Amino acid sequence: MIQYEKVTGDFRLDGKVAIVVGGAGGIGEATARMYADKGAKVVIADCKDTVGEVAASIAADYGTETLGIVCDVTSAESVKNCVEKTVERFGEINVLANMPGFVELENAEDISIDIVEKHININAIGVFRVCQAVANQMIKQGKGGKIVCVTSQADFIAIDKHVGYTMSKAAVVGMIKVLALEWAEFGINVNGVAPTVVNTYMGEKAWQGKVKDDMIQKIPAHRFAETDEIAAAVLFLSCKESNMITGEDLVVDGGFTIY
Ligand SMILES: NC(=O)c1ccc[n+]([C@@H]2O[C@H](COP(=O)([O-])OP(=O)(O)OC[C@H]3O[C@@H](n4cnc5c(N)ncnc54)[C@H](O)[C@@H]3O)[C@@H](O)[C@H]2O)c1
């Protein structure tokens, strides 16, 4: 059962232990900073070796405890190590923000199967591997938990040259629904946040020049999103204010998928 807890509208995470996978930059770092600001102890997990620096910077800025762990979601050993190190340091895991991401754009008729597999291995199977490892820890703790995966507007709408990325992100939407169904009895909420283009390394890699200008025209808000706007949606789905929401994929797209 997912318990009712009196809602204050403060979106606090005091005393919670949160892992942010893909947390070394972009939306992940913005989420980790927002979690820290709301009182959480934060683990930055990412395949980048800058995790320690990001964790130290967040600890200094918010006065909270943090830890950086190098973690490659394509490796079962690496994900296991991430969960073990977190529990060793903080005793438990209460929140998972799961957003490692890879994108390589190509026409469907030309894209190599290796690149399609890479999307699926990182964005879908890697994301599931982390959900499974963390949920098993949460189930063992017996206190429920929150899992939020960052998906994409590509879950809902066809985007040129996005076939590999879309296959991987659409898989996560189905995964979220099944995990939400199966893990509600353990008090675990599982949700997604589906952004439009966000001003990050990935956003800039995928959207440049004319395609960028055309895309901005098509988004009713007429701009791309900023990382804190996505982090705010992830935060909402990470605290007690959203206990009654599970299996959802919350679109944050300035209206792009209205059409
Ligand atoms: N930026 C956008 O326009 C946009 C739009 C929709 C969804 N998203 C999604 O948001 C999430 C965050 O992306 P971002 O925009 O902040 O980009 P980003 O490139 O800044 O962040 C992605 C992070 O994932 C990490 N990562 C990649 N492969 C990994 C692996 N195997 N193991 C562990 N970590 C790995 C990277 O090192 C990086 O820090 C991704 O899941 C992405 O697909 C981004």
The ligand as a MOL file (V3000), in Angstrom:
LIG
                    3D

  0  0  0     0  0            999 V3000
M  V30 BEGIN CTAB
M  V30 COUNTS 44 48 0 0 0
M  V30 BEGIN ATOM
M  V30 1 N 18.1470 17.6190 -22.9740 0
M  V30 2 C 17.0430 17.2860 -23.5960 0
M  V30 3 O 16.6260 17.9320 -24.5670 0
M  V30 4 C 16.2110 16.1260 -23.1080 0
M  V30 5 C 14.8890 16.0220 -23.5510 0
M  V30 6 C 14.1240 14.9600 -23.1080 0
M  V30 7 C 14.6510 14.0240 -22.2420 0
M  V30 8 N 15.9520 14.1470 -21.8380 0 CHG=1
M  V30 9 C 16.4800 13.1240 -20.9390 0
M  V30 10 O 16.9060 13.7360 -19.7480 0
M  V30 11 C 17.9080 12.9360 -19.1290 0
M  V30 12 C 19.0810 13.8200 -18.7110 0
M  V30 13 O 19.6820 14.3240 -19.8850 0
M  V30 14 P 20.3570 15.7760 -19.9740 0
M  V30 15 O 19.6010 16.5500 -20.9640 0
M  V30 16 O 20.5760 16.3150 -18.6260 0 CHG=-1
M  V30 17 O 21.7200 15.4170 -20.6990 0
M  V30 18 P 23.2040 15.2110 -20.1460 0
M  V30 19 O 23.9400 14.6570 -21.3090 0
M  V30 20 O 23.6690 16.4500 -19.5140 0
M  V30 21 O 23.0100 14.1210 -18.9910 0
M  V30 22 C 22.9540 12.7550 -19.2250 0
M  V30 23 C 23.8430 12.1080 -18.1840 0
M  V30 24 O 23.7600 10.6840 -18.3290 0
M  V30 25 C 25.0490 10.1810 -18.0960 0
M  V30 26 N 25.1930 8.8450 -18.6820 0
M  V30 27 C 25.2520 8.5210 -19.9870 0
M  V30 28 N 25.4550 7.1990 -20.1390 0
M  V30 29 C 25.5220 6.6770 -18.8800 0
M  V30 30 C 25.7500 5.3720 -18.3640 0
M  V30 31 N 25.9500 4.3270 -19.1850 0
M  V30 32 N 25.7690 5.1900 -17.0290 0
M  V30 33 C 25.5870 6.2570 -16.1850 0
M  V30 34 N 25.3930 7.5170 -16.6210 0
M  V30 35 C 25.3570 7.7220 -17.9520 0
M  V30 36 C 25.9770 11.1950 -18.7490 0
M  V30 37 O 27.3070 11.0800 -18.3070 0
M  V30 38 C 25.3180 12.4950 -18.3780 0
M  V30 39 O 25.8460 13.0560 -17.1700 0
M  V30 40 C 18.2730 11.8620 -20.1570 0
M  V30 41 O 17.6310 10.6530 -19.8080 0
M  V30 42 C 17.7020 12.3980 -21.4480 0
M  V30 43 O 17.3870 11.3770 -22.3550 0
M  V30 44 C 16.7400 15.1840 -22.2280 0
M  V30 END ATOM
M  V30 BEGIN BOND
M  V30 1 1 1 2
M  V30 2 2 2 3
M  V30 3 1 2 4
M  V30 4 1 4 5
M  V30 5 2 4 44
M  V30 6 2 5 6
M  V30 7 1 6 7
M  V30 8 2 7 8
M  V30 9 1 8 9
M  V30 10 1 8 44
M  V30 11 1 9 10
M  V30 12 1 9 42
M  V30 13 1 10 11
M  V30 14 1 11 12
M  V30 15 1 11 40
M  V30 16 1 12 13
M  V30 17 1 13 14
M  V30 18 2 14 15
M  V30 19 1 14 16
M  V30 20 1 14 17
M  V30 21 1 17 18
M  V30 22 2 18 19
M  V30 23 1 18 20
M  V30 24 1 18 21
M  V30 25 1 21 22
M  V30 26 1 22 23
M  V30 27 1 23 24
M  V30 28 1 23 38
M  V30 29 1 24 25
M  V30 30 1 25 26
M  V30 31 1 25 36
M  V30 32 1 26 27
M  V30 33 1 26 35
M  V30 34 2 27 28
M  V30 35 1 28 29
M  V30 36 1 29 30
M  V30 37 2 29 35
M  V30 38 1 30 31
M  V30 39 2 30 32
M  V30 40 1 32 33
M  V30 41 2 33 34
M  V30 42 1 34 35
M  V30 43 1 36 37
M  V30 44 1 36 38
M  V30 45 1 38 39
M  V30 46 1 40 41
M  V30 47 1 40 42
M  V30 48 1 42 43
M  V30 END BOND
M  V30 END CTAB
M  END
